Amino acid sequence: MDTVTFPGGVKLGVRRRLLGIPLAQLARDAALQPELLRRLEAGEFDPRSLHRLARRVLSRTLDTTLD
């Protein structure tokens, strides 16, 4: 991928890695498939379109917003 479509997703991946949270664990906690979370962190998926539980878990766990 040459460009990042949703930079907010990339921010989530950076934050997750800084906190040392494994992708599989965060995906499980947010009720997401790991591949979807990987795509979100690559900026290929709009984090605002996630279901409410996933948005809440991601924003609380990573202490950030999904914009």
C-alpha positions in Angstrom: 0.0 0.0 0.0 1.5 3.4 -1.1 -0.8 5.7 0.9 -2.5 5.5 4.3 -6.2 6.0 3.9 -7.1 6.3 7.6 -4.2 7.7 9.6 -6.3 7.3 12.8 -5.8 3.6 12.5 -2.1 3.9 12.2 -2.0 5.9 15.5 -3.7 2.9 17.2 -1.1 0.5 16.1 1.7 2.8 17.2 0.1 3.2 20.6 -0.6 -0.5 21.0 3.1 -1.3 20.3 4.3 1.4 22.7 2.1 -0.1 25.4 3.4 -3.6 24.7 0.0 -5.1 24.0 0.0 -8.1 21.6 -2.3 -7.6 18.5 -4.0 -10.9 19.2 -4.9 -10.0 22.7 -6.3 -6.6 21.8 -8.3 -8.1 18.9 -9.8 -10.6 21.3 -10.6 -8.0 23.9 -12.3 -5.8 21.3 -14.1 -8.8 19.7 -12.4 -8.3 16.4 -10.6 -10.6 14.1 -6.8 -10.1 14.3 -6.7 -9.5 10.5 -9.2 -6.7 10.8 -7.2 -5.1 13.6 -4.0 -5.5 11.5 -5.7 -3.8 8.5 -7.0 -1.0 10.8 -3.5 -0.4 12.1 -2.1 -0.3 8.6 -4.6 2.5 7.8 -6.6 0.4 5.4 -9.8 0.4 7.5 -11.7 3.3 9.0 -11.7 2.9 12.9 -14.9 4.9 13.1 -16.8 2.2 11.4 -16.1 -0.4 14.1 -18.9 -1.6 16.3 -19.4 0.2 19.6 -17.8 -2.4 21.8 -14.6 -2.4 19.7 -14.4 1.4 19.7 -14.9 1.6 23.4 -12.3 -1.2 24.2 -9.7 0.3 21.8 -10.1 3.9 23.0 -10.0 2.9 26.7 -7.2 0.3 26.4 -5.0 2.6 24.2 -6.1 5.8 26.0 -6.8 7.6 22.7 -9.7 8.6 20.5 -10.7 7.0 17.2 -10.8 10.0 14.9 
